[in-house]
Amino acid sequence: MYYTNSQITDVINEHIHSAWQREACKLRFVDGLTHEQIAERLGYSTQYIKEIIKKNKALLFTYL
């Protein structure tokens, strides 16, 4: 199934409470940035970004 960027953004805003994690998820799922690009932009390690994205992806797609 295909979801619009607006639908994805709405779910991210509603269900992810940490501001920087919301930003990371929007950069990944809406803007299509890589884990490495997100890590560089937000100042975290790539491995940490991968873990956060994986954790939040499972949460998000239960609501889509």
C-alpha positions in Angstrom: 0.0 0.0 0.0 1.1 3.5 -0.7 0.9 6.3 1.9 1.2 10.0 1.1 3.9 12.1 2.7 1.1 14.0 4.5 -0.3 10.8 6.1 3.2 9.7 7.2 3.9 13.1 8.7 0.6 13.1 10.6 1.4 9.7 12.1 4.9 10.7 13.0 3.7 13.9 14.6 1.1 12.1 16.6 3.0 9.1 17.8 6.6 10.1 18.2 7.1 12.3 21.2 10.8 13.2 20.9 11.3 16.2 18.7 14.6 15.0 17.3 13.3 11.5 16.6 10.3 13.0 14.8 12.8 15.0 12.6 14.9 11.8 12.0 11.8 9.9 10.9 10.6 12.7 8.6 14.0 12.9 7.0 14.0 9.1 6.4 10.3 8.3 5.5 9.2 11.6 3.9 12.4 13.1 2.5 14.2 9.8 1.7 17.5 10.6 3.3 19.9 7.8 4.1 20.9 6.8 7.6 24.3 8.4 7.1 22.8 11.7 5.8 20.5 11.9 8.8 23.3 11.1 11.2 25.4 13.8 9.8 22.6 16.4 9.8 21.5 15.6 13.3 24.9 15.0 14.9 24.4 11.4 16.0 26.2 8.2 14.9 24.9 6.3 11.9 24.4 3.2 14.1 22.2 5.1 16.6 20.1 6.6 13.8 19.6 3.1 12.4 18.4 1.9 15.8 16.0 4.8 16.2 14.6 4.5 12.7 14.1 0.8 13.1 12.3 1.2 16.5 10.1 4.0 15.3 9.3 2.3 11.9 7.7 -0.6 13.7 5.6 1.9 15.8 4.6 4.0 12.8 3.4 1.3 10.6 1.1 -0.1 13.2 -0.8 3.2 12.8 -0.8 3.5 9.0 
